[in-house]
Amino acid sequence: MKSLVRPDRLAPGARVAVVAPSGPVPEDRLAAGLDILRGWDLEPVVAPHVLDVHEEFTYLAGRDADRAADLQRAWCDPGIDAVLCARGGYGAQRMVDLLDWAAMRATRPKVFVGYSDITALHEAFAVRLGVSTLHGPMVAAADFLKSERAQDHLRATLFAPESVQVIHGVEGVGALVPGVARGVTVGGCLSLLAADLGTAHARVSARGGLVCLEDVGEEAYRIDRYLTQLLRGGWLEGVSGILLGSWAECEPVRELLVERLGGLGVPVVEEFGFGHGAGALTLPLGVAGRLDAGASTLSLDVPALG
């Protein structure tokens, strides 16, 4: 697996677009998130349909075509330096194939941030654009608004990525499977990765990757199903190592993770601090690095952003 093209870091005064590719966005939380961005000396530009709610399917932030248009317009706008997702939920899969990927490839790479349902877009940006993205907090997500740790780590990644080139997992938590591995970071929300398998333009394999997995609100048998699907589909064959993030509101899964992933024979670190949990770290995807499962560290070969 090859490293992807890294976008440029942000500078004070950068214009950042806020989009809603998935679920509807609470207006009060959006306002609070925008205030945080302005406090970082960024100029947020809210896409036209961010506060939309689909007239029939109210779990969607408006119509698929409108959500896709917002994202594409933001990405292709030469005056925008980053595209930040407002929240996850569900809906990115419905609009990902509506994007004009040829037009987006013709645009300079820029920072793209999100997690959860945004995993579908992280994968598409990697496969179709060859651009590294950030699995990180979202502007209107409650965990981001409440957590200085999440805010500080995202801010450092955006403005001074060399200061967080070594990422430390949760203190006192180590390896499910000890060892050291090298590879390129890939992954995100487990259920979205499983859902992507077999679709047009999907990544066929994470071979050579440091696979990052997390999820929220899942019963153990469903996590078992997703992992088994990735195993049966060959997606996890030849991976270099695995980083496990939060399993917020999930049933206890530690023994399941050992049973399903231990047979891969690669280092596995648990509770690495990214995902849906409080104080979530920002994790670059598409960047080469070294995982030390015993020390619970990921040392990137280069900063997340150029």
Residue pairs with C-beta under 8 A, 6 or more apart in sequence:
1 183
1 184
1 186
1 206
1 207
1 208
1 209
2 184
3 132
3 184
3 286
3 287
3 288
3 301
3 302
4 126
4 130
4 131
4 132
4 184
4 285
4 286
4 287
5 109
5 130
5 131
5 132
6 109
6 132
6 284
6 286
6 287
6 302
6 303
6 304
6 305
6 306
7 82
7 108
7 109
7 110
7 111
7 112
7 131
7 132
7 305
7 306
8 81
8 109
8 110
8 111
8 305
8 306
9 111
9 158
9 159
9 160
9 161
9 303
9 305
9 306
10 16
10 42
10 81
10 82
10 111
10 158
10 159
10 305
11 159
12 40
12 41
12 42
12 159
13 41
13 42
13 43
14 42
14 43
14 81
14 82
15 42
15 43
15 44
15 45
15 79
15 80
15 81
16 37
16 42
16 43
16 44
16 45
16 80
16 81
16 82
16 83
16 84
16 111
17 44
17 45
17 46
17 47
17 74
17 77
17 80
17 82
17 83
17 84
18 30
18 33
18 34
18 37
18 44
18 45
18 46
18 47
18 50
18 84
18 85
18 86
18 139
19 47
19 50
19 67
19 70
19 71
19 74
19 83
19 84
19 85
19 86
20 47
20 49
20 50
20 51
20 52
20 61
20 62
20 67
20 70
20 85
20 86
20 87
21 61
21 67
21 68
21 70
21 71
21 85
21 91
21 92
21 95
21 114
21 117
21 118
21 121
22 60
22 61
22 67
22 85
22 87
22 88
22 89
22 90
22 91
22 92
22 116
22 117
22 118
23 59
23 60
23 61
23 87
23 88
23 89
23 90
23 91
23 117
24 51
24 52
24 53
24 54
24 58
24 59
24 60
24 61
24 62
24 89
25 50
25 51
25 61
25 86
25 87
25 140
26 140
27 51
29 87
29 140
29 141
29 142
29 145
30 46
30 50
30 51
30 86
30 139
30 140
32 140
32 145
33 86
33 138
33 139
33 140
33 141
33 144
33 145
34 44
34 46
34 139
36 139
36 144
36 145
36 151
37 44
37 84
37 139
38 44
40 155
40 158
40 159
44 84
44 139
45 74
45 80
47 70
47 71
47 73
47 74
48 66
48 70
49 61
49 62
49 63
49 66
49 67
49 69
49 70
50 61
50 70
50 86
51 61
52 61
52 62
52 63
52 66
52 67
53 60
53 61
53 62
54 60
54 61
54 62
54 63
59 89
59 90
59 91
60 67
60 90
60 91
60 94
61 67
61 86
61 89
61 91
64 91
64 94
64 95
64 98
65 95
65 98
67 91
67 95
68 95
68 96
68 98
68 99
71 83
71 95
71 99
71 121
72 99
72 100
72 103
72 104
74 80
74 83
75 83
75 104
75 107
75 110
75 112
76 103
76 104
76 106
76 107
78 107
78 108
80 110
81 110
81 111
82 110
82 111
82 112
82 113
82 158
83 110
83 111
83 112
83 113
84 111
84 112
84 113
84 114
84 138
84 139
85 113
85 114
85 118
85 121
85 138
85 139
86 138
86 139
86 140
87 138
87 139
87 140
87 141
88 114
88 115
88 116
88 117
88 118
88 138
88 141
88 189
89 116
89 117
90 117
91 117
92 117
92 118
92 119
92 120
92 121
92 192
93 117
93 120
93 192
93 195
93 196
96 120
96 121
96 124
97 200
99 124
101 124
101 128
101 129
104 128
104 129
105 128
105 129
109 129
109 131
109 132
111 134
111 158
111 305
112 121
112 122
112 125
112 131
112 133
112 134
113 133
113 134
113 136
113 137
113 138
113 154
113 282
114 121
114 122
114 133
114 134
114 135
114 136
114 138
115 135
115 136
115 137
115 138
115 188
115 189
115 274
115 275
115 276
115 280
116 138
116 188
116 189
116 192
116 216
116 276
117 189
117 192
118 138
118 188
119 135
119 187
119 188
119 189
119 192
119 193
119 196
120 192
120 195
120 196
121 133
122 133
122 135
122 188
122 285
123 188
123 192
123 193
123 196
123 202
123 203
124 201
125 131
125 133
126 132
126 133
126 186
126 203
126 285
126 286
127 201
127 202
127 203
128 201
131 286
132 284
132 285
132 286
132 287
132 304
133 284
133 285
133 286
134 154
134 157
134 282
134 283
134 284
134 285
134 304
135 187
135 188
135 212
135 274
135 282
135 283
135 284
135 285
136 153
136 154
136 157
136 274
136 280
136 281
136 282
136 283
137 143
137 144
137 147
137 150
137 151
137 154
137 280
137 282
138 144
143 150
143 276
143 277
143 278
143 279
143 280
144 150
144 151
144 154
144 280
146 278
147 278
147 279
147 280
149 279
150 278
150 279
150 280
150 281
150 282
153 164
153 281
153 282
154 282
156 163
156 164
157 164
157 282
157 284
157 304
157 305
158 305
161 284
161 303
161 304
161 305
162 303
164 282
164 304
165 299
165 300
165 302
165 303
165 304
166 297
166 298
166 299
166 300
167 272
167 281
167 283
167 297
167 298
167 299
167 300
168 273
168 296
168 297
169 243
169 269
169 271
169 272
169 273
169 296
169 297
169 298
170 271
170 272
170 273
170 296
171 296
173 270
173 271
173 296
174 269
174 270
174 293
174 294
174 295
174 296
175 267
175 268
175 269
175 270
175 293
175 294
175 296
176 244
176 254
176 257
176 258
176 261
176 262
176 268
176 269
176 270
176 293
177 258
177 261
177 262
177 266
177 267
177 268
177 293
178 267
178 293
178 294
179 241
179 266
179 267
179 293
179 294
180 267
180 290
180 291
180 292
180 293
180 294
181 210
181 240
181 241
181 266
181 267
181 290
181 291
181 293
182 210
182 240
182 288
182 289
182 290
182 291
183 208
183 209
183 210
183 239
183 240
183 241
183 288
183 289
183 291
184 208
184 209
184 210
184 286
184 287
184 288
184 289
185 209
185 210
185 212
185 243
185 283
185 284
185 285
185 286
185 287
185 288
185 289
185 298
186 203
186 206
186 209
186 210
186 211
186 212
186 285
186 286
187 193
187 206
187 209
187 211
187 212
187 213
187 243
187 285
188 212
188 213
188 214
188 285
189 214
189 215
189 216
189 275
190 213
190 214
190 215
190 218
190 223
190 226
190 227
191 215
191 218
191 222
191 226
193 213
193 226
193 230
193 235
194 225
194 226
194 229
194 230
196 202
196 203
197 229
197 230
197 233
197 235
198 233
203 235
204 234
204 235
205 234
205 235
205 237
205 238
206 235
206 236
206 238
206 239
207 237
207 238
207 239
208 238
208 239
208 240
209 239
209 240
210 239
210 240
210 241
210 242
210 243
210 289
210 291
210 298
211 236
211 239
211 241
211 242
211 243
212 242
212 243
212 245
212 272
212 274
212 283
212 285
213 242
213 243
213 244
213 245
214 244
214 245
214 246
214 247
214 274
214 275
214 276
215 223
215 226
215 247
215 250
215 275
215 276
216 246
216 247
216 248
216 249
216 250
216 275
216 276
217 248
217 249
217 250
218 226
218 247
218 250
218 251
219 250
219 251
220 250
220 251
220 252
220 253
220 256
223 247
223 250
223 251
223 253
223 256
224 256
224 260
227 256
227 257
227 260
227 261
228 260
230 236
231 260
236 261
236 264
239 264
239 266
240 266
240 291
241 266
241 267
241 268
241 269
241 291
241 293
242 261
242 264
242 266
242 267
242 268
242 269
243 268
243 269
243 272
243 274
243 283
243 291
243 298
244 257
244 268
244 269
244 270
244 271
244 272
245 271
245 272
245 273
245 274
245 275
245 276
245 277
245 280
245 283
246 271
246 273
246 274
246 275
246 276
246 277
246 280
247 253
247 275
248 275
248 276
248 277
249 276
254 270
257 268
257 270
261 268
262 268
267 291
267 292
267 293
268 293
269 291
269 293
269 296
272 281
272 296
272 298
273 279
273 280
273 281
274 280
274 281
274 282
274 283
282 304
283 298
284 300
284 304
284 305
287 300
287 301
287 302
287 304
288 300
288 301
288 302
289 298
289 299
289 300
289 301
290 298
290 299
290 301
291 297
291 298
292 298
292 299
